[in-house]
Structures are given as C-alpha cells and as structure tokens.
Amino acid sequence: MAPQLTRTQILEKLRGQIAEGKTIVGAGAGIGLSAKFVEAAGAKEVLPVVHHTPVLAGVCGTDPYVSMPHFLTKLRDLGFAGVQNFPTVGLIDGTFRAALEETGMGYDLEVEMIRLAHSMDLLTTPYVFNVEEAKQMAQAGADILVAHMGLTTGGSIGLKEGGGKTMDECVKLIQEIRDVAREINPEVIVLCHGGPIARPQDAEYVLQKTEGVHGFYGASSMERLPVEEAITNITKEFKGLKTGRK
C-alpha cells in the first residue's frame, strides 16, 4: 500500500522539486508490474498501488451510477492520495460530444468531481484540453493541471503521425493553458501530456519552448510504447537464434 501522505505533504514535496529546478514527472500505469518499475525510475505519481509513491485514482466524473461523495470517500479510505478525471469526455468531440454536453453528461461533471475532491483535501490532477477547461478546473481548486494534447502518437494503437496537433501547436496551447491557470491560482502546477509528446526528447522540447510548465505526465509514453518496442525487439532476437548442427 502506498504511504498515507496528505495533499499538503505531496504538494510541498513537488514544489520543493520545482524550486530545485527539477522536472516533475507523473506516470499512469495500468498494471502493478509497470507501476513498480515506473516508481523505481523516479516517477512521482503512479497507478495503481506501489510501495513508496502517492497513488492517484482515475475517476469517471460522468458516471451516472456513482454517488460521487461516497465514491471519493471510499477511495480516500482505501489510501488513494488523489484523483484524476479519467476516463474523460475531453477526448470526445463532434456530434457525440455535443450530445453529451446537452444531456448533462459533459465536462462540467468532471469539474464538479474535482471541486468535490478538493473540498475533501484530496490531491487533484485533472486533464484539461483547452483554455476554457483550464480556467474551470483552476477555479475548482485543482492542484495540478495536465495539459492534454490528445491521443499519444505512435505505436501499434496510437494516433498516426500527422493525425493530431503539431509540436509547435502544442507548445502554444500548453503555454496558453498555463498562463490562464496561473492567473487564477499562482500556485497551480502545470504538466504537459499526450499528442506528439511521446518521447523524452519531445517533452524536453515542450519544456524548453514554454515558460512555467513544470514537467510531464506520461501514460502510453511510459507504459505502452516502451513495452511494444521491448516485446518486438526481444522476439526478433529469439527468432534470430541459430540452432546447432544436425
């Protein structure tokens, strides 16, 4: 079980790292094995349970079958340090997204979930996809905004090259998200995520081209892509083994 660090303690640690000029790195992990090794490499937030790192729960804020106050209380009692709005309708657009918003199943419910979690002293790290959502989440008390640039590019199931935002479009939007959020809450931490920001050098490019963005939050880039490459390469090595003389 992860240590029972409070929201205040976690933020103190993160802000201490920022003051030292260190990059904040968060990581989403779908299974315990990957979570263990992400933690071992120094990531500061992982899913699911590990031994020495605060754990965040992905919460679907639009779930109509959940009593959110009871659900968040249960998560806190289980030892989760905070929450993120995932799955999120922010990844949906077009007619379906418009229908969700019109029928009360939209992003506003995710904002309210974050507002409630903040009032319960849970760490809040929501995904935001544009300036307006950044404004909403900052006003709801979010501690860390993750500027989401869309589905991660690359790999077998990722977005195809050229199918989303360019790197420079991401830089511009991330900076705009950071600026509007800091106007509302000067203490908010801002991380970048997704889209073409798939490799360490991509994240470094964004961090060098922006001002006041504190780090990177990885999911596919830290779990799916490395695993795909490792399995492919090791399988090729095994396939290339030579047999003895017969």
C-alpha positions in Angstrom: 0.0 0.0 0.0 1.2 3.5 -0.8 2.2 5.7 2.1 -0.5 7.9 3.6 0.8 11.2 2.5 -1.5 14.2 2.8 -2.3 16.5 0.0 -0.3 19.3 1.7 2.7 17.0 2.1 2.6 15.9 -1.5 2.4 19.5 -2.8 5.2 20.5 -0.5 7.4 17.8 -2.0 6.5 18.7 -5.6 7.0 22.4 -5.0 10.3 21.7 -3.4 11.4 19.9 -6.5 10.3 22.7 -8.7 12.3 25.2 -6.5 15.4 23.0 -7.0 14.9 23.2 -10.8 13.8 19.5 -11.1 11.2 18.3 -13.6 8.0 16.9 -12.2 7.1 13.5 -13.8 3.8 11.7 -13.3 3.0 8.3 -14.7 -0.2 6.4 -15.4 0.3 2.6 -15.0 -2.4 0.1 -16.0 -0.9 -2.8 -14.1 1.0 -3.2 -10.8 4.2 -4.5 -12.5 4.6 -1.4 -14.7 3.8 0.8 -11.7 6.6 -0.8 -9.7 9.2 -0.1 -12.3 7.9 3.4 -13.1 8.4 4.2 -9.4 11.8 2.6 -9.4 12.9 5.0 -12.2 11.8 8.1 -10.1 8.3 9.0 -11.3 6.4 10.8 -8.6 2.8 9.6 -9.1 1.8 6.2 -10.3 -1.2 3.9 -10.7 -2.0 1.5 -9.2 -0.6 0.7 -5.8 3.2 0.8 -5.2 5.2 1.0 -2.0 6.8 4.5 -1.8 4.8 6.8 -4.0 1.4 8.5 -3.7 -1.3 6.9 -5.8 -4.0 8.7 -7.8 -7.3 7.1 -8.8 -8.8 7.7 -12.2 -12.4 8.7 -11.7 -15.1 9.0 -14.4 -16.9 12.1 -13.3 -19.8 11.5 -15.7 -20.7 8.0 -14.3 -24.4 8.2 -13.7 -24.4 5.1 -11.4 -22.0 6.6 -8.8 -22.7 8.7 -5.8 -19.6 10.8 -6.1 -19.3 11.9 -2.4 -19.5 8.2 -1.3 -17.2 7.1 -4.0 -14.5 9.6 -3.3 -14.7 8.9 0.4 -14.2 5.2 -0.3 -11.1 6.0 -2.5 -9.7 8.1 0.3 -10.3 5.4 2.8 -8.5 2.9 0.5 -5.4 5.0 0.6 -5.6 6.9 -2.6 -3.9 10.3 -2.3 -5.8 12.0 -5.1 -7.8 11.8 -8.2 -7.8 12.5 -11.9 -10.7 12.9 -14.3 -10.1 9.8 -16.3 -11.9 8.4 -18.3 -12.7 11.8 -19.6 -15.2 13.2 -22.2 -12.4 15.7 -23.1 -11.2 13.1 -25.6 -14.5 13.1 -27.4 -15.6 15.7 -30.0 -18.1 16.2 -32.7 -21.8 15.4 -32.5 -21.4 12.8 -29.8 -19.6 15.3 -27.5 -22.3 17.9 -28.2 -25.0 15.4 -27.3 -23.2 14.5 -24.0 -22.9 18.2 -23.1 -26.6 18.9 -23.9 -27.8 15.9 -21.9 -25.9 16.8 -18.7 -23.1 14.2 -19.2 -20.4 16.6 -20.1 -17.1 18.0 -18.9 -18.9 20.1 -16.2 -19.5 17.0 -14.2 -15.7 16.3 -14.2 -15.2 19.9 -13.0 -17.6 19.3 -10.1 -15.9 16.0 -9.3 -12.6 17.8 -9.0 -14.2 20.6 -6.9 -15.7 18.0 -4.5 -12.3 16.1 -4.3 -10.6 19.4 -3.5 -13.1 20.1 -0.7 -12.2 16.6 0.7 -8.5 17.5 0.7 -7.6 15.0 -2.0 -4.9 15.9 -4.4 -6.5 16.9 -7.7 -4.7 16.5 -11.1 -7.2 16.9 -13.9 -6.7 16.7 -17.6 -7.6 19.9 -19.4 -7.8 20.2 -23.2 -8.2 23.9 -23.8 -8.0 27.3 -22.2 -11.7 27.3 -21.0 -11.4 24.0 -19.3 -8.1 25.1 -17.7 -10.0 28.1 -16.3 -12.8 25.9 -15.0 -10.5 23.4 -13.3 -8.3 26.1 -11.8 -11.4 27.8 -10.3 -12.5 24.4 -8.9 -9.3 24.3 -6.9 -7.2 21.9 -9.0 -3.7 21.4 -7.6 -2.1 20.2 -10.8 -3.3 20.8 -14.4 -2.3 18.3 -17.0 -2.5 19.9 -20.4 -3.7 17.1 -22.6 -2.8 17.3 -26.3 -4.8 14.4 -27.5 -4.1 10.7 -28.1 -0.4 9.9 -27.9 1.2 9.5 -31.3 3.0 6.3 -32.3 3.0 2.6 -31.6 0.5 -0.1 -32.8 -2.6 1.6 -31.4 -1.6 5.2 -31.1 -2.6 8.2 -33.2 -0.9 8.0 -36.6 1.8 10.6 -37.4 0.2 13.8 -38.6 -3.2 12.9 -37.3 -3.3 15.4 -34.5 -1.6 18.6 -33.3 1.9 19.6 -34.3 4.5 20.0 -31.7 4.5 23.8 -32.1 0.7 23.9 -31.9 1.1 22.0 -28.6 3.6 24.5 -27.3 1.3 27.4 -28.0 -1.7 25.7 -26.4 0.2 24.5 -23.3 1.5 28.0 -22.7 -2.0 29.5 -23.0 -3.3 26.8 -20.6 -0.5 27.5 -18.1 -1.0 31.3 -18.3 -4.7 31.4 -17.7 -4.4 28.8 -14.9 -1.7 30.8 -13.1 -3.8 34.0 -13.4 -6.5 32.2 -11.3 -4.1 30.3 -9.0 -0.4 31.3 -8.9 0.4 28.1 -7.0 -1.0 25.7 -9.6 1.4 23.2 -11.1 1.2 22.6 -14.8 2.3 19.4 -16.7 2.1 18.5 -20.4 0.8 15.3 -21.9 -0.2 13.4 -25.0 -0.3 14.1 -28.7 3.1 14.2 -30.3 4.8 14.4 -26.9 5.6 10.7 -26.9 9.4 10.6 -26.1 11.7 12.2 -23.6 13.1 14.5 -26.3 9.5 15.6 -27.2 8.8 16.6 -23.6 12.1 18.3 -23.4 11.3 20.3 -26.5 8.0 21.5 -25.0 9.5 22.3 -21.6 12.3 24.4 -23.3 9.8 26.2 -25.5 7.4 27.1 -22.7 7.7 29.2 -19.6 6.4 28.0 -16.2 5.4 24.5 -17.3 6.8 22.2 -14.6 7.0 18.7 -16.2 5.4 15.8 -18.0 2.7 13.3 -17.3 3.1 10.1 -19.2 0.8 7.2 -19.8 1.2 5.5 -23.2 4.6 7.1 -23.5 5.8 5.4 -20.3 4.0 2.1 -20.5 2.5 1.1 -23.8 5.3 2.4 -26.2 8.2 1.0 -24.2 6.5 -2.4 -23.8 5.6 -2.6 -27.5 9.2 -1.9 -28.5 10.7 -4.2 -25.9 8.5 -7.1 -26.8 9.0 -6.7 -30.5 12.8 -6.4 -30.2 13.2 -9.3 -27.8 11.0 -11.5 -30.0 13.1 -10.7 -33.0 16.2 -11.7 -31.1 14.7 -15.0 -30.2 13.6 -15.6 -33.8 17.2 -14.9 -34.9 18.7 -17.6 -32.7 20.8 -20.2 -34.6 20.5 -23.9 -33.9 23.3 -26.4 -33.6 24.4 -28.7 -36.5 22.1 -31.6 -37.2 
